[in-house]
Amino acid sequence: MEFCKLHRKKIYIAAFISVFALSGCAKSISEAIGKEPGDIPTQWQVVKVSDGDTITVRQGQLQARVRFCGIDAPESKQPLGQESKANLQRLVNEVGGRVSILEIERDRYGRIVGEVYSSKNGGEKLLNEEQLSSGNAYLYSQYVGKCPNKIALRNAEAIAKFKKIGVWAGNYQKPWDYRKQQRRGG
């Protein structure tokens, strides 16, 4: 168990340093708060759950919006949108709102795109994976390739599909199709 945690931390640090080095600008959390790339802030306080794949976090004076890497949850006005948000809120509440974030990149809206983790009693959860395996989100195939835990995310969605739970319990419109329809005025 300890080896897995240590190995995972090394992978996170290597991924973080790679993203930092390749970006060439102040896109990292560490740079934004004036720390060196290796000084990754680990604990963040969730101040808002916007929906099933977006949260707002705070650490001291720094506040940021975080979009979960590799998943797409139903929009708030879609069927299961409120259920997806409630599930993520429950996961956040289980750990007193404390999460760790592995920043992958920034999206076009300036949000951090990342993997979000919680830890309780020595157990760690990847919240991106939890949302998928519970049927509260879809794998965002178009973007999952950048996620370090893309295989776990694909497997999590396969579990929900097999169990026919959440978004897989019916014939629901995918969030990306819903947004496209809304942009067309439909």
C-alpha positions as CSV (number, residue, x, y, z in Angstrom):
1,M,0.0,0.0,0.0
2,E,2.8,2.5,1.0
3,F,4.7,1.7,-2.2
4,C,1.6,2.5,-4.4
5,K,1.2,5.9,-2.7
6,L,4.9,6.7,-3.0
7,H,4.9,5.6,-6.7
8,R,1.8,7.6,-7.4
9,K,3.3,10.7,-5.8
10,K,6.4,10.3,-8.0
11,I,4.2,10.1,-11.1
12,Y,2.2,13.1,-10.0
13,I,5.3,15.2,-9.4
14,A,6.8,14.1,-12.8
15,A,3.5,14.9,-14.6
16,F,3.3,18.3,-12.8
17,I,6.9,19.2,-13.7
18,S,6.3,18.2,-17.3
19,V,3.2,20.3,-17.6
20,F,5.0,23.2,-16.0
21,A,8.0,23.0,-18.2
22,L,6.0,22.6,-21.4
23,S,3.5,25.4,-20.7
24,G,6.1,28.1,-20.7
25,C,3.8,30.5,-18.8
26,A,2.0,30.9,-15.5
27,K,-0.5,28.1,-15.9
28,S,0.4,26.1,-12.9
29,I,-1.1,26.5,-9.4
30,S,2.4,26.6,-8.0
31,E,3.6,29.4,-10.2
32,A,0.4,31.4,-9.6
33,I,1.0,31.4,-5.8
34,G,4.8,31.9,-6.2
35,K,6.1,28.5,-5.3
36,E,8.6,26.3,-7.0
37,P,7.2,23.5,-9.3
38,G,8.1,20.8,-6.8
39,D,6.2,22.6,-4.0
40,I,2.8,21.3,-5.0
41,P,0.1,22.6,-2.7
42,T,-1.7,19.4,-1.7
43,Q,-4.7,20.4,0.4
44,W,-7.4,22.6,-0.9
45,Q,-10.7,23.5,0.6
46,V,-13.8,23.1,-1.6
47,V,-15.9,26.2,-1.3
48,K,-18.5,25.3,-4.0
49,V,-19.6,22.3,-6.0
50,S,-21.0,23.8,-9.2
51,D,-22.1,20.6,-10.9
52,G,-20.9,17.0,-11.2
53,D,-17.6,17.8,-12.7
54,T,-16.7,21.3,-11.5
55,I,-15.7,22.7,-8.1
56,T,-14.3,25.9,-6.7
57,V,-11.4,25.5,-4.3
58,R,-9.5,27.8,-2.0
59,Q,-6.1,27.7,-0.4
60,G,-5.3,30.9,1.6
61,Q,-6.1,33.8,-0.6
62,L,-5.9,31.8,-3.8
63,Q,-9.2,30.6,-5.3
64,A,-9.6,28.5,-8.4
65,R,-12.3,26.7,-10.4
66,V,-11.4,23.1,-11.2
67,R,-12.9,21.1,-14.1
68,F,-12.4,17.3,-13.6
69,C,-10.2,15.8,-16.2
70,G,-11.6,13.1,-18.5
71,I,-15.3,13.2,-17.4
72,D,-18.4,15.1,-18.4
73,A,-21.4,15.1,-16.0
74,P,-25.0,15.9,-16.9
75,E,-25.7,19.7,-16.9
76,S,-27.8,21.0,-14.0
77,K,-30.9,21.3,-16.1
78,Q,-30.5,17.8,-17.7
79,P,-32.0,14.7,-16.1
80,L,-29.6,13.4,-13.4
81,G,-27.8,16.8,-13.4
82,Q,-28.8,17.5,-9.8
83,E,-28.1,13.9,-8.7
84,S,-24.6,14.1,-10.2
85,K,-23.9,17.4,-8.3
86,A,-25.4,15.9,-5.1
87,N,-23.1,12.8,-5.4
88,L,-20.0,15.0,-5.8
89,Q,-21.1,17.1,-2.9
90,R,-21.5,14.0,-0.8
91,L,-18.0,12.8,-1.7
92,V,-16.6,16.3,-0.8
93,N,-18.5,16.4,2.5
94,E,-17.2,12.9,3.5
95,V,-13.7,14.5,3.8
96,G,-14.7,17.9,5.2
97,G,-14.2,19.5,1.9
98,R,-10.5,18.9,1.7
99,V,-9.1,17.7,-1.6
100,S,-5.8,17.4,-3.5
101,I,-5.5,18.4,-7.1
102,L,-3.2,17.3,-9.8
103,E,-3.3,20.1,-12.4
104,I,-3.1,18.8,-16.0
105,E,-3.8,22.1,-17.9
106,R,-6.0,25.1,-18.1
107,D,-9.1,25.1,-20.3
108,R,-10.3,28.0,-22.6
109,Y,-12.2,29.4,-19.7
110,G,-9.2,29.6,-17.4
111,R,-10.3,26.7,-15.2
112,I,-7.8,24.2,-13.9
113,V,-8.4,20.8,-15.6
114,G,-7.2,18.2,-13.2
115,E,-7.6,15.0,-11.2
116,V,-9.2,15.6,-7.8
117,Y,-8.4,13.3,-4.9
118,S,-9.8,12.9,-1.4
119,S,-8.2,11.1,1.5
120,K,-9.9,9.7,4.6
121,N,-8.5,7.2,7.2
122,G,-5.6,6.4,4.9
123,G,-7.8,5.6,1.9
124,E,-7.5,7.7,-1.2
125,K,-10.3,8.3,-3.8
126,L,-10.0,9.7,-7.2
127,L,-13.2,11.7,-7.4
128,N,-13.2,11.7,-11.2
129,E,-13.3,7.9,-11.1
130,E,-16.0,7.9,-8.3
131,Q,-18.3,10.0,-10.5
132,L,-17.9,7.6,-13.4
133,S,-18.2,4.4,-11.5
134,S,-21.4,5.6,-9.8
135,G,-23.0,6.5,-13.1
136,N,-22.9,10.2,-12.3
137,A,-20.8,11.2,-15.3
138,Y,-19.6,10.0,-18.7
139,L,-16.1,9.4,-19.9
140,Y,-15.1,12.4,-21.9
141,S,-13.3,10.4,-24.6
142,Q,-12.2,13.5,-26.5
143,Y,-10.1,14.7,-23.5
144,V,-9.4,11.7,-21.3
145,G,-6.0,11.0,-23.1
146,K,-4.4,13.8,-21.0
147,C,-5.4,12.3,-17.7
148,P,-2.7,10.3,-15.9
149,N,-5.3,7.8,-14.7
150,K,-7.1,7.4,-18.0
151,I,-7.2,3.6,-17.8
152,A,-8.9,3.8,-14.3
153,L,-11.4,6.3,-15.7
154,R,-12.2,4.0,-18.7
155,N,-12.6,1.1,-16.3
156,A,-14.9,3.1,-14.0
157,E,-17.2,4.0,-16.8
158,A,-17.3,0.3,-17.9
159,I,-18.4,-0.7,-14.4
160,A,-21.3,1.8,-14.5
161,K,-22.3,0.7,-18.0
162,F,-22.3,-3.0,-16.9
163,K,-24.4,-2.2,-13.8
164,K,-26.7,0.0,-15.9
165,I,-26.7,2.7,-13.2
166,G,-27.1,6.5,-13.3
167,V,-26.6,7.8,-16.8
168,W,-26.5,4.3,-18.1
169,A,-29.9,3.4,-16.6
170,G,-31.8,5.0,-19.5
171,N,-31.4,6.7,-22.9
172,Y,-30.1,10.1,-21.7
173,Q,-28.7,12.8,-23.9
174,K,-25.0,13.2,-23.5
175,P,-23.9,16.5,-21.9
176,W,-21.8,17.6,-24.9
177,D,-24.8,17.0,-27.2
178,Y,-27.0,19.0,-24.8
179,R,-24.6,21.9,-24.8
180,K,-24.4,21.9,-28.6
181,Q,-28.2,21.9,-28.8
182,Q,-28.4,24.8,-26.3
183,R,-25.9,26.8,-28.4
184,R,-28.1,26.3,-31.5
185,G,-31.0,27.7,-29.6
186,G,-32.8,24.3,-29.3
